[in-house]
Amino acid sequence: MTGHCFSKSALYTLRNEIDVQMLIEKTLRIPCRVTQGCFRFMCPLCQGFNTAVNPKTNLARCFACEKNFNTIDLVMLIRQTDFVHSAKFLQSVLQKDVSRPKPGIHQVVSGNNPKSDCRPKDKPLSGKPDKGPCHIAKILGDVLSSDDGRPEKKPIVVLEKANEDRIAKLEMQLDQLGRQIQKLTRTITAIRPSK
């Protein structure tokens, strides 16, 4: 692979050897959650959570947009880069993943049906889940740092743009949460009118 040419086998590897769920959750840090035992992520097009990943095809799908995303598509949308730069980014992710030793993690399948299309969830050997309520400073620290926990070293303009995008996503999520709280408040008030 030289210049801007990628062989079919190299592209196949980038699309299939990099786990799409891990790319979404850990590398691209797209907002995600587990709903009804299945992994969901925020669609980069419509910002909805009516999404899923298929481990058999290594594709992500938004059911609202009716769009499938492979690893290259996701990188192009989230990092706002062209095909070549996205493929090169994924090559570096693949090289990092191959050289990085695997932590002590075993697979735990969520839900009652172990043969469902829901992605198995990683769980530390300690048995304690690594997700849950945490302080906003921790969330912002995670969003603004690189994979190894250190601040990313990027040109100021790129870093500012990335931070603005991440902060905009957080603000959008907080706004949606605020609207849900207001709706619940109105519902409660309607059910139990003040005396």
N, C-alpha and C positions, 0 to 999 in steps of 0.2 A: 504494500500500500504506500504509494508515494503521491505527493501532491494532493490533488482533490479526487483521486480515484480510489474507490473502495471495492474490493472484490465481493462477489455475491456471498461467499462464505464468511467474510469479515462482517458484512451487514447482517447476515443471519445470526452470527454470534452476538452482535450488539443487541439485536432484537430479542434473542431468546436466552442468552446466558446471564443477562442482568435481570434479576428478579424485579418485575414491574412494581410490586408492592413495596419492596425495600427502596427502590428508586423514588417512589412517591413519598414515602414516609421519612426515610433517613437522608437521602441525598438532596432531593429537590425541596424537601420540607413543605410539601403541599398540605394544607390543613386536612386532617383525616380523623375518623372516629370509627368505633365499632357499634353498629346498629343491628339489633336482632341477630346477633352472633356473626355478622358479616362485616368485613372491612369496607368502609366507604371513604371517599376522598372528595374534596371540593373540585368540581369540574373547572378546568381552566377557561372554558368558553362561557358557560352560563352561571358559574359559581354555585350551582346546586349540589346537593349531596345524594341525588338519586343515581348513584354510581356503584360500580363493583369491579373487582378484578377477577380474571379467570386464570387460575394457575396452570390449566392444561394448555392454553394458547399463549399465556404470558401477555395478555392484552388487558387494558383497562377500558371500561365502557361507561358512557353517560347515557342513561335511558331517556332523559329529557331531550338532549340534543340528538340522540340516536347516532352517536359517533363513537367509534373504537379508536383507542390510542395505543400505539406501540411505544417502546422506550424512546425512540428517536423523536416521534411526534410530541411526546410530553416535554422533552428537553427543549425542543424548538419553541413551544408555546410558553413555557415557564421562564426560560432564560432569554427568550426573544432573540434567538440566533438562527442562522441559516442551517441548512442540512449538513454542510461540511463541518462547521464549528460544533454542531450538536453531536455528530458522529465522533469527532475528536475528543469531545468532553466525555462521551461514554467510553471511549477507549481508555482514557485515564481512570475512569471509575472502575472499569474492569481490571485494569492493572493493579490498582490500589486494593481491590477486593481479593485478587489472587494472592498478593503479597501479605495481606493482613491476616494474622492468626485468628481463628474463630473463637469467640468467647464460649464459656460453658453454658450453652443454652440447649434446651430440648424443646421439641414441638408439642404444643397442646392444641387440640382441635376444639373450637368453640361450638356450642350448639349441641343438639341431640343427634344429628345425623352426620356421622364422620365422613360419609361419602358425598356430602353436599359440596357445591362449588365455592363455599366460603373458604378463604385462605386460612391455613393454620396460623395461630398467633405464637410469637416467640414469648417465652416466659423464663425469667432467670431461674437457675437451679435452686435458689433460696425459697422459691414458691411465692415470693412477694411480687405483685404486679408492678411494673415500672411506670404505669400511667395513673392518673388521678388528679385531684385538685392540687394546685400549686400556686405559688405567688407569681404575680404578673412579671416581676423582675426576672424570674427564672425562665418564663416563657420567652420574654424579649431577648434574654441572654442566649437561649437555644436558637432562636430565629436568626440572631445576628452573628452567630459563631459558625465556624466550619465544622466538618465531621469530627475532627479530633478535639473539639472544645476550645480551640484557640481562635481569636478573632481572625477573620479572613483578611488576607493581604491582597487587596485589589486596588486599582487606581481609584482615586477619590470620587471621580464622576460615576464610575460603575458602581462603587460601594454605595454612594448616595442614592442612585437610582434603585438599586436592589433593596436598600433599607426603606425607601419611600414605598416601593411595591409591597413589601412585607407589612409595613405599618398600615398601608391602605387596606390590606386584607384583614388585619386585626381589627381595624376600625369598623369595617363592614360587618364582621362577625359580632362585634360589640353592639352595633346598631341593630342587627337582627335580634340579638338577645334582648335588647331594650324594648323592641316592638313586641316580642313575645311576652315579656313581663307586663307591659301595658295591657295587652289583650287579656292575660290572665287576671289582672286587677279588675278590668271592666267586667269580666265574666263573674268573678267572685262578688263584686258589688251588685250585679244584676240578680244573682241568686239570693244574696242576703242583703236586702236594702237597709240602709242605716235607719235607726229608730228616731 
